[in-house]
C-alpha cells in the first residue's frame, strides 16, 4: 500500500539518485545540481517554508520511495485568490507509479484546500513523454490551459 509522508532525512539515500535522474532529463540539465541546497529546501517545506509542499509517496511493504511532489502557494496578480502549483513531481516508472501519482495528487489538492487556494495548477517541465503526461493530467480532471516555453538567457 502506498501512503504519503512528509520529507524525512531517512529518505535522502533514496531521493538523491532520483533527483539526479530527474535533473538529467529536465530542462535544467545543464545547470549544476546543488544537492545540499536541494535537501535544505526540501527539508524546510512546511516548517521554515509554510507555503511550500514537499511530500513523498512511500510503499509501506518495502519502505520504498515511489514518488514525490513539490509545490507552492502563490497569489494571483489580478485578485485575492491563491493557487497551489507544483514545482516538480516524480513517480517511479514501474507499476507503482500510477497509484503513487494519484495518492500524491489527492494529498496535494487537499493541502491546497487547507491553504485556502481557489485552484490547483499542475505543469510538466520534462523533455520526455509530454503527450502521455498531458493525458494523465486530463484523466485526473485537469484541463490544458497553455504550454511551457523556455529560453536560455546568455549574459555578457
N, C-alpha and C positions, 0 to 999 in steps of 0.2 A: 504494500500500500504506500502511496506517495502522500506526503504531507509537507506543509510549508513551515519553515523555521526562519528565525532571524539569523543573520550572519553571526558566526562564531569562529574564533581562531582555529578550532578543531577542523574546520573545512578548508583552511588555506592550502594544505598539501594537495587536495583535490581541485581546488579552484584555480591555482596558478597555471597548470598546464592548459586548462580550458581557456583562461584569459589569453594565454599566448596564441592558442589556435584561433580564437575569435579575432584577436588583433591582426593576425597574419592574413585573415580573409576579409578584413574590413577595409573601408575607405581610408582608414588611418594607418595602413600597414607600414608606411614609410616614416612614421613618427615613432621615435624610440618609446618603447613601453616602460614606464616607470612603475615597477611592481610595488615598491614601498609606498608610493603615493596612492596607487590603486587600493591597496589594503587599508591604508589610513582613511581614505574617503569612504570606502565601503563599511568599515567598522564603525564609522561615526553616524551612519544613517539611523535616524530615529532618536538618537541621544544628542550628539553635538549638532546634528543637522535634522531637526524635526520635520522639515519639509521635503525630506528625501526618503525614498523607499528602497530597500535592498533586502530581498528575501530569497531563500533557496528552496527548491523542491528536492526532497530527500526521500529515497526508498527506505522505508523502515526496516525491511528484512536484511538489507545489506549495508545500511548506513552509507548509501551511495548517493552522491550528488548527481541529480538528474536534470537540473535546470536552475536558472536564476533570472531575476528581473530587477532592473534598476530603474527607478523613476523619480519624478519630482512633481511638486505642486507649483504652478505658475499662475499669475494673474493676467487676464486678458487686457489688452491696452485700450479697449473701447468700452469697458464696463466693469462691474464689480465681480462677475462670476470668476471662479477659479477653475482650472483644468488640471487634471493629472496627466502627465505624459511620460511615456517610457523614454529612457536614455539608452537603453540597450536590453536585450533579452537573449537568452540562450537555452536550448534544450538538447539533450543527447540525441544522437542520430538513430538510436535503436528504437525498439518498440515502446519504451517508456516515455518517449518524447511527447506524444500526443496527450497523454494523461498528465504529465508534468506541466505542460504548457497550459492546459485547461485549469488545473489547480492553481497555478501561479496567476493566471489572468483573473480568475474569480477573486483571489485574495487581493490583487492589486485594485480591482474595481471596488471591492469592499473598503479598502483603505482609502480610496478616493472619496467614497461616500462619507466616511468618518472625518475626512478633511474638509467636507462641505463643498467638494468640487461639483460643478454642473456637468462636466463632460470628462470622458477618458479618451485620450488620443494615443494610438499605437502606431509606430512607424517601423521602417526597416531600412537600415543603412548598409546592409551586407552587399556583396558583389555577386553572390550566388543565389540561385533558386528564387528569384524575385517573383515570378508568376505564382509559384507554389505558395510562397508566403502570403501573397495577396489573397489567394483562395482561402487559406487558413483564417485570415483575419475576417473575411467576409462570412465564413461559416460561423464565426463567433459573434456575428451581429454587427460588425463594423462596416462602414461604407468607405470606399476610396474617395478621398476629397482632394487629391492632388498628387504630387510626387516629390521626391527628394532630388536636389541637384547639388553639385559641389564643384568648386573651382579652387585650384591652388593659388595662393597669393604669394608671389615672389617678392622678396624685399631687396632693395638695393638699387 
